[in-house]
Amino acid sequence: MRCGHVLATRPPGPRDLPLALALAALITFVIANVMPLMDLSAVGRTTSTTIVGGAYEMWVGGEPIVGALIAFCAVIAPGTFLLFMLILLLAARRTPPPHWVAEMLRWAHHFEMWSMLEVMMLGIMVALIKIAEVASVETGIGMYAVFALMVLIPSILVTFDARELWSRVAVESTAPRERARRASGAPPARRRIG
């Protein structure tokens, strides 16, 4: 609290909630990528596909850029983000946190920005509406898992206190220099203003 105003608050809920959500999201992510998104039936033929299968079909169907974008934004980026978050949340339980946590926090933020499951789901919904006119469509387990991920990933971001972890990393990174300064008898470092 500064000047009578709250600058930041800790997210509500138990401290282990983000870890539980990240673990649930990682399991759901595997299910979303292994199980079929939908089953299509038309003229007596039935087919199903997964997210990776859809990206591969775009690649071999003459649209390699679209296939690569789908693979990156719907599989690689969210998977890497969830893996980084799980590692970060496990590392944050240690006191002091490992030195590599700051760099991983930066990378997790970059991959989180590129995770576009919502955009993919919008594309799937548009495709389903158009396909439903000519084929019978049944939702697969993978589709439900993607819907669950669309809830779990924002829940992790809301409950994860990155500011607190950043402050712990900053304190730990300056602590060795401060101990070395005290041991040498040097005066405290002065901050330049302006």
Residue, then its C-alpha position, 0 to 999 in steps of 0.5 A: m500500500r502506497c499513499g493510501h492506495v493498493l498497488a497490488t494484491r495477491p490472487p485469491g485462493p490457496r497457494d497451490l491452486p495454480l499448480a493444481l490447475a497447471l497439472a490438470a491443464l497439462i493432462t487435458f492438453v494431452i487428451a485434447n491432442v490425442m483424442p479426436l476433435m470430431d467425427l464426420s459422416a457423409v455418404g456412408r463414410t466416417t472420418s475423425t481428426t485430431i489437432v495435430g492431424g488437422a495441421y498435418e493434413m493442411w501441410v500435405g494438402g498444399e497449405p504448409i504455412v497454415g499447417a505450421l501456424i496451426a501446429f505452433c499456435a494450437v499445439i507447440a505454444p500452449g504445450t510449452f507454456l503449460l510445461f513451463m508453468l508446471i516447472l515454474l510452479l514446482a520451482a517456486r515452492r523452493t526457497p530460494p527459487p532456482h536462478w533460472v526461474a526469471e528466464m523461464l518466466r520470460w519465456a512462459h510469457h512469450f509462449e502464453m501470448w502465442s497460445m491461440l486455442e480460442v482462435m482455433m476453436l472459433g475456426i472449428m465452430v465456423a467449419l462445423i456450421k458449414i460442414a453440418e449442411v452436408a455431413s453429420v458431425e459428432t463432437g469428440i472427446g478432444m473437443y471437450a478437452v479443448f473447451a476445458l483448456m480454454v477455461l483452465i489456462p486463463s484460470i492459471l493466469v488469474t491465480f498465479d502470482a507472477r509479481e511475488l515470484w519476480s520479487r523473490v527472484a530479484v531478492e535472491s539475485t541481489a543477495p549474493r552481491e550484497r553478502a560479498r559487499r558486506a564481507s569486503g567491507a565496501p560501502p553500500a552501492r548508491r543509486r543514481i537519480g536522474 
